[in-house]
Amino acid sequence: MFVKDVQDAQEFVAGDDSLLREILHPEHDPVDLSYSLAHAAVRPGESTRPHRLTSSEVYYIVRGAGTMHIGDEQAPIHAGQAVYIPPGATQWVENTERIDLEFLCIVDPAWQPEQEAVGR
């Protein structure tokens, strides 16, 4: 059994400017997974930078609300919702609330730096 507390994962500023904690990654943890799992946060009134992944990604909103932008589309998001982001789509999220927007990021296959391009 492997159990990891999100608070034990080191927080850092990701390339898209979100605050990120990597929870599970098959290269860094003793898990047999094809995907990676991270916890992200965006402070009130802030947004991530537009970025693209070559992998598919799912955001599961844990706390707060905001607006999700994928390509030319945008939609309001809130806690309890999942958002599918197709491979290659430009994406960014903005926090429209007075509390942190927190979400889980599931990337399949597992996130690698060379898979991500920041900017439109």
TORVEXKE-781099 format. One record per residue (C-alpha): x, y, z; residue in one letter; residue number from 1. Coordinates in steps of 0.001 Angstrom, whole numbers, plus 524288, in hexadecimal, padded with zeros to 5 digits. Example, Ala and Ser with C-alpha at 12.3 -4.5 7.8 and 13.67 -1.06 7.14 Angstrom:
REM residues 2
+-------+-------+-------+---+-----+
!    c1 !    c2 !    c3 ! r !   k !
+-------+-------+-------+---+-----+
! 8300C ! 7EE6C ! 81E78 ! a !   1 !
! 83566 ! 7FBDC ! 81BE4 ! s !   2 !
+-------+-------+-------+---+-----+
This chain:
REM residues 120
+-------+-------+-------+---+-----+
!    c1 !    c2 !    c3 ! r !   k !
+-------+-------+-------+---+-----+
! 80000 ! 80000 ! 80000 ! m !   1 !
! 804C2 ! 80D9A ! 7FCD3 ! f !   2 !
! 7FE85 ! 81993 ! 80324 ! v !   3 !
! 8033C ! 82772 ! 80109 ! k !   4 !
! 7FDEF ! 833AB ! 80795 ! d !   5 !
! 7FCD6 ! 83F5E ! 7FE7E ! v !   6 !
! 80328 ! 847AB ! 8092D ! q !   7 !
! 80F4F ! 83F0C ! 8083A ! d !   8 !
! 810F9 ! 84285 ! 7F9E3 ! a !   9 !
! 819A1 ! 84E62 ! 7F7B0 ! q !  10 !
! 8124D ! 85A35 ! 7F278 ! e !  11 !
! 8182F ! 86191 ! 7E6F8 ! f !  12 !
! 813F7 ! 86B61 ! 7DCB6 ! v !  13 !
! 8111A ! 863FF ! 7D01B ! a !  14 !
! 81426 ! 86921 ! 7C290 ! g !  15 !
! 80609 ! 86DCC ! 7C14B ! d !  16 !
! 80754 ! 8758B ! 7CE33 ! d !  17 !
! 7FE7A ! 86C92 ! 7D62D ! s !  18 !
! 80300 ! 867CB ! 7E381 ! l !  19 !
! 8054B ! 85954 ! 7E18B ! l !  20 !
! 807B2 ! 84D64 ! 7EA14 ! r !  21 !
! 80AB4 ! 840B0 ! 7E306 ! e !  22 !
! 8033E ! 83609 ! 7EA36 ! i !  23 !
! 805F1 ! 82A02 ! 7E1E0 ! l !  24 !
! 80F49 ! 8282B ! 7D69B ! h !  25 !
! 813EA ! 81AD4 ! 7D1CC ! p !  26 !
! 821F8 ! 81FC8 ! 7D084 ! e !  27 !
! 822BE ! 82523 ! 7DE5F ! h !  28 !
! 819C9 ! 81C7B ! 7E66E ! d !  29 !
! 818D5 ! 80DB5 ! 7E827 ! p !  30 !
! 80C5A ! 80CA0 ! 7E00B ! v !  31 !
! 80927 ! 8056E ! 7D37D ! d !  32 !
! 80162 ! 81003 ! 7CC70 ! l !  33 !
! 800D9 ! 81553 ! 7BEAD ! s !  34 !
! 7FC23 ! 822A4 ! 7C37D ! y !  35 !
! 800A4 ! 82CFF ! 7CD1D ! s !  36 !
! 7F8A1 ! 833EA ! 7D781 ! l !  37 !
! 7FB41 ! 84189 ! 7DCCD ! a !  38 !
! 7F447 ! 84B6B ! 7E567 ! h !  39 !
! 7F3D2 ! 85945 ! 7E009 ! a !  40 !
! 7EF78 ! 8662C ! 7E5BC ! a !  41 !
! 7ECED ! 8737E ! 7DFC7 ! v !  42 !
! 7EBD6 ! 87F0C ! 7E8F5 ! r !  43 !
! 7DFD3 ! 887F5 ! 7E8EB ! p !  44 !
! 7DF59 ! 890FD ! 7DD35 ! g !  45 !
! 7EAAC ! 88A1B ! 7D669 ! e !  46 !
! 7EB66 ! 880F4 ! 7CACD ! s !  47 !
! 7F49E ! 8771A ! 7C505 ! t !  48 !
! 7FC48 ! 87A23 ! 7B8C2 ! r !  49 !
! 7F73D ! 87458 ! 7AC0C ! p !  50 !
! 7FDFC ! 8675D ! 7A996 ! h !  51 !
! 7FCB0 ! 85AC1 ! 7A1D1 ! r !  52 !
! 7FFD4 ! 84CA5 ! 7A4C2 ! l !  53 !
! 801E1 ! 841D3 ! 79AE8 ! t !  54 !
! 7FAA6 ! 838FC ! 7A48F ! s !  55 !
! 7EC78 ! 83930 ! 7A896 ! s !  56 !
! 7E990 ! 83F49 ! 7B5B4 ! e !  57 !
! 7DE35 ! 83F8A ! 7BF33 ! v !  58 !
! 7DC04 ! 849F2 ! 7C985 ! y !  59 !
! 7D389 ! 8461C ! 7D50B ! y !  60 !
! 7CF73 ! 85260 ! 7DC5D ! i !  61 !
! 7D0CE ! 8506D ! 7EB08 ! v !  62 !
! 7CE4A ! 85E21 ! 7F034 ! r !  63 !
! 7CA3B ! 86B50 ! 7EAFF ! g !  64 !
! 7C544 ! 86FA5 ! 7DDC7 ! a !  65 !
! 7CA2E ! 87619 ! 7D18E ! g !  66 !
! 7CA0E ! 8761F ! 7C2D7 ! t !  67 !
! 7D075 ! 86B76 ! 7BABD ! m !  68 !
! 7D5B6 ! 86F01 ! 7AD4F ! h !  69 !
! 7D899 ! 86461 ! 7A344 ! i !  70 !
! 7DB89 ! 868FF ! 79586 ! g !  71 !
! 7D0FB ! 872D2 ! 791CD ! d !  72 !
! 7C75A ! 86DA5 ! 79BEE ! e !  73 !
! 7C53F ! 871DE ! 7A9EE ! q !  74 !
! 7BC51 ! 86D1D ! 7B4B3 ! a !  75 !
! 7B9FF ! 86FDA ! 7C31A ! p !  76 !
! 7BF49 ! 86531 ! 7CC0E ! i !  77 !
! 7BD54 ! 8621F ! 7DA72 ! h !  78 !
! 7C05F ! 857F4 ! 7E4CB ! a !  79 !
! 7BB83 ! 84A61 ! 7E174 ! g !  80 !
! 7BD68 ! 84BAA ! 7D2BD ! q !  81 !
! 7C6F9 ! 844B5 ! 7C9BA ! a !  82 !
! 7CC58 ! 84B24 ! 7BD6F ! v !  83 !
! 7D231 ! 84348 ! 7B22C ! y !  84 !
! 7DD19 ! 84A1A ! 7AABA ! i !  85 !
! 7E0A1 ! 8437D ! 79DDA ! p !  86 !
! 7EECD ! 841DD ! 799A5 ! p !  87 !
! 7F46A ! 84DDD ! 792E7 ! g !  88 !
! 7E9BE ! 85743 ! 7976A ! a !  89 !
! 7EDD9 ! 86488 ! 79CA1 ! t !  90 !
! 7E87C ! 8659B ! 7AA65 ! q !  91 !
! 7E843 ! 86EC1 ! 7B5E2 ! w !  92 !
! 7DFDB ! 870CD ! 7C1D9 ! v !  93 !
! 7DC6B ! 87D04 ! 7C96E ! e !  94 !
! 7D81D ! 87DEF ! 7D785 ! n !  95 !
! 7CC22 ! 886B3 ! 7D8B9 ! t !  96 !
! 7CA0A ! 884AA ! 7E74A ! e !  97 !
! 7CFA5 ! 889D6 ! 7F418 ! r !  98 !
! 7D553 ! 87CB0 ! 7F7FD ! i !  99 !
! 7DFA9 ! 8744D ! 7F177 ! d ! 100 !
! 7DB0E ! 86C87 ! 7E5B4 ! l ! 101 !
! 7E019 ! 85EC5 ! 7E866 ! e ! 102 !
! 7DFC9 ! 85371 ! 7DEEC ! f ! 103 !
! 7E5D9 ! 84650 ! 7DC22 ! l ! 104 !
! 7ED24 ! 844A1 ! 7CF46 ! c ! 105 !
! 7ED40 ! 8371E ! 7C93D ! i ! 106 !
! 7F660 ! 8360C ! 7BD82 ! v ! 107 !
! 7F6A7 ! 829C3 ! 7B517 ! d ! 108 !
! 800D3 ! 825B1 ! 7B19C ! p ! 109 !
! 807F7 ! 82AF2 ! 7BD85 ! a ! 110 !
! 80C6F ! 83911 ! 7BC78 ! w ! 111 !
! 81A08 ! 83BB0 ! 7B712 ! q ! 112 !
! 82035 ! 84928 ! 7B520 ! p ! 113 !
! 821DF ! 8471C ! 7A682 ! e ! 114 !
! 81318 ! 844EE ! 7A52C ! q ! 115 !
! 80FD1 ! 852D7 ! 7A94F ! e ! 116 !
! 810AF ! 85F9C ! 7A1DF ! a ! 117 !
! 80D66 ! 86C23 ! 7A93A ! v ! 118 !
! 807A6 ! 87732 ! 7A12A ! g ! 119 !
! 7FD06 ! 877C5 ! 79702 ! r ! 120 !
+-------+-------+-------+---+-----+
